[in-house]
Amino acid sequence: MATVVSEGGASTGLILARGFNRELDQLKAFLRTWMEQSHREVRPLLDWQFLGRSKYFRPVTVFACHTAMSDEPVDEATIRAAAAIEMVHNVSLIVDDILDRSRFRRGVLTLHCRFGHLPALMASGYITADAYELVDWNPFAVRRLSELFRRLAVAETLQWRLRRQPLGLEDWRIIAGEDTGSMFEACACMGTGDEKLRHFGRLLGMLYHGCDDVGDVKGAVALGGGGEEDLRDGILTLPAAIAIQDTETALIFRSPTREGLTVLLERMEESLPAAERYLDAIAAEAEAEATRVAKHPEGLISLVRNTRRLSS
């Protein structure tokens, strides 16, 4: 499970370009009210998990998809949908941090390190229940959340089962499309209230996933080690899928020694130019899909280009 890259440049750039400051203020106020009304036993955990740490990339995607297809402003129903997506995202972060044994996220102690494993897991269940309650009046939104949870569960299980197997780019594309792609498909569908931008959302999620993969390797190289979780667990990242096309590298990937992990990281660094070109191709697919489908594609194209910068 990949470490999340910094989102500041991408989300901030889109907000300034498309004027989503008002909508994000409404979203933050909505989440604050939700936390204030939560049970006193879990409120400290919710405060810790939600306050002041997110750049709200996924809600911005909800808003961008809404404005790409509609002339109407973002309404309360869309704010609630974006809040539900942000809540599901945080559920996934809590579980990822526990499984990755991560002590910090964005420089802050992870929820399970601050409060313990059981409270963190129970908080994730509490958040899930409230995310459904936010959209319980909207059968379409309920179905999209259900689909998202199912696909995230399948994607993580698949990714774990396939660890250390020397697979290829098409396999990575399937994993990325089901893991991060499913989240951004949900953002697109919740923003528009239909399926018209679903494929765009999938491509955007794959792009985000791949930029995250590349950013992890760049960070690991800069620090002289690390990218630790994916490298340690043998997860099929985009640089790994390219590097293991070489037979010798594939053998190391299957059963690495301590020295082999160092070699593997070097081979993944060598694969970065090819990975960047692959991401350029996905970005071009996403822009073409936005142009083909959206009534107002400019904001979606801006979102794609800002997302593409995440690996730099």
Steps between C-alpha positions, in 0.01 A plus 500: 500500500655819384594803704287795396692771319456869573183630341540869571600616153237305315196577709592862570565566131158369403323689779653828384420423137140395557400699808422217743602688813136556597411134451799383703409741781150347498647150502730577794214659693284196429770263627556713812130488580495125443791452740344728762184289491686167518508284811738637763684166510614527138517876452869530603587239238300677230658833589845342474428331168323782319607841625762695309667214310322446170532697178155370397609379157208258471228750595653745252463226238132466595451875457696511173293219351178671609594830334627320190151362431266759651437873481357490854724585798613234744205441732460349847442152360835515321670628817359203690614262226851650513501464880403134468785442253748674731381280786544180298846619399593542865373152580740368237785706648441363849507141375804565277694654787430203726598243236807696390606545865537871430573724798449830320287642219583851378719551805228412754469181702260258333170434674592151623833623639327784685199308635568129444401240243154412630379863540631580151318205344179584687529863386526379140174307549334805655608717204369242253157493663474878498615524136204284398263704717607820323365373169225263617240708315676436167492137376749578222755634749445207737567257215817685403633485858416130520674439169802699618541304824467169316753596236749634753475173692553294185785723376694482825450123521609457138801726546610303805449161334707607200791641701846392381357361177685642196199624309476770236356839417153371419486336843607828661232679301232264633619543859524880473160520335335300776689652793532877450294494181190380685526794742516757222225326304284547810603868515396548137168321539414676828585836345275457198232269639543265204755282321611739225842583647567156649775410251661840546506436875665163449773652282556783750531247782748290304702813429500592868598145597789497253625843604495377859705195399758713320512755782572222750802380303632854457463558872669170581793577271538848645505360853737216415244229577130458573196501280500244775151361513453413134859387455490292817170335414570443131206708378470543124556874458538665159883526518515139619278379213740664253821394676406132530464465126871423536539130596773554760300777669189279498690229689612753762144629531370150571738430788722794594783493753593814691754576229243409238263769627772758439552370147124495442470862604779592259322317216175676583679834493630411153143428390370845599531664155289221349253532787469873440428440132234246594339755730506758221300254289240448775472877547439539127227232517334683789509836322353346186221339703421830672486679166279227352244484781494817711286803427770722656825297482745776593495433875547127447797560272649728766445225756678244282797728443532586867477132592771419250735738685476291818789276393740789445 
